[in-house]
Amino acid sequence: MAIGLEQQLWASADILRGKMDASEYKNYLLGLIFYKYLSDSQLREVYEQENGKAALFPSRSEQYNGLMEWYTEEPEELEEIIRLQTGYFIKPEQLFYTYRQKADSYEFNLTDLQEGFNELERQGEEFNGLFADIDLNSTKLGSNAQQRNVTITEVLRALDEIDLFEHDGDVIGDAYEYLIGQFASSAGKKAGEFYTPQAVSHIMSEITSISQENRAPFHIYDPTMGSGSLMLNIRRYLMNPNQVHYHGQELNTTTFNLARMNLILHGVDKARMNLNNGDTLDADWPTEEPHQFDSVVMNPPYSAKWSAADKFLSDQRFERFGKLAPKSKADFSFLLHGFYHLKDTGTMGIVLPHGVLFRGAAEGTIRQALLEMGAIDAVIGLPANIFYGTSIPTTVIILKKNRSNRDVLFIDASNEFTKQKNQNLLSQKHIEKIIATYKGRQAIEKYAYVANFEELAANDFNLNIPRYVDTFEEEEAIDLVDNSQSLTSINQEINDSEKVMLSLIAHLETSDGNKEIIEAIKNTL
């Protein structure tokens, strides 16, 4: 991460933190970061069009001057070329750089920024509605237009100090994830709607990419995508990261827009982005090709409610299991939806609460059916308090189709974490141990166990991890004889001390001036 990046992001948040809560101010910051990225990218594109590929770029003022020279002479030509290269064109007067210059000269006006947002949203489906959650007329920014102007001016100045292109552009993702993390840590359980900790994302991404590293194109699907970061992580473990196609669905419109921004910020072009704003359980999506994927990753809302209507018994996602997840706990509905959309050669990873491992009734029936078909490949127990907004321990379930056997690898990683003030963290060494254990698929005392199908059946298909991985630590045996001798010795020391004390009291009693002191000492004995 760039030096000073976190400080500038924190400073920007600080301007708004006293005016509104985190769930609101993140909309302004993420939207403005996104707009700045597109603006600064355009300046760089114009410079490279005129001067060729650049290892080092001149200052933005020089880039802006070059853009203005071209725009003054051939505005239509410039706009056409930049649109072909980037898919959008921001007018010079609407660039983030221009707004910053106006802010410094006290000429900035919120209406100009609003028009910049509106103009960009009109430039294609991928931008439509992206800035809908940024209310520049909100009284929380200030009670009047002048105060609101001042607030946004300060935010613009703080954000404009960030160079989004340091470290070959990786800082873009760092900035985005930092803001997401800050929002999540102060937004309570709402954060679970869109944020999966990087450590958990790392585990799921690496595991679901195993044996598929060379596949191209690679299609990944997240039916509860939140900010999209869980999908984006897969690129780190593939040989052809620029040939990854992202398919994702999200119910919350605000969070859906965050995902769209996130993918664009990470350089995903429109042709590789297939996103939908909708209810994953209510109606199947996607139904067009492709509708099955190399990797399926999910962190759905835990034990959410759903209709469990009879119509779903004939839904191709659920019908083969004969039962539906209960109305009060949709966990298995999400799992079966994702499993339906998994290719025969693919791997799926889903984060769920531990209840899915052992609850009975309909959930028990579904779990047994999955085990009988060999669908459950591994169960990984994670530590408590690693997710924002919930302290409960969770499990990552790995699923595959057409496995050659029906055994299940159990990994109990619940006791291996780095404890911090408010959150437990999985460090790199903890992550690497989980991945290595998954690949090795061997029993490790008090950590991992491979249960064959007969064992699973004997346990009534209960997958509660302690049934298979014994982490019990015996307490050290107490030596009663040794303890008795120690107590005798301590009692003797007490008796000796009392004798010394009484001797001192007797000596003090010879002096009249010590009566009050003597009484106080006696009362303590």
Buried (B, 14 or more C-beta within 10 A) or exposed (E): BBEEBBEBBBBBBEBBBEBBBBBBBBBBBBBBBBBBBBBBBBBBBBBBBEEEEEEEBEEBEEBBEBBEEBBEEEEEEBBEBBEEBBBBBBBBEBBBBBBBBBBEEEEBBBEBBBBBBEBBBEBEEBBBEBBBBBBBEBEBBBEEBEEBBBBBBBBBBBBBBBBBBBEEBEBBBBBBBBBBBBBBBBBBEBBBBBBBBBBBBBBBBBBBBEEBEEBEEBBBBBBBBBBBBBBBBBBEBBEEBEBBBBBBBBBBEBBBBBBBBBBBBBBBEEEBBBBBBBEBBEEBBBEEEBBBBBBBBBBBBBBBEBEBEEEBEEBEBBEEBEBBBBEEBBBBBBBBBBBBBBBEEBBBBBBBBBBBBBBEEBBBBBBBBBBEBBBBBBBBBBBBBBBBBBEEBBBBBBBBBEEEEBBBBBBBBBEBBEEEEEBBBBEEEBBEBBBEBBEEEEBBEEBBBBBEBEBBEEBEBBBBBEBBBEEEEEEEEEEEEEEEEEEEEEEEEEEEEEEEBEEEBEEBEEEEEBEEEBEEBEEEE
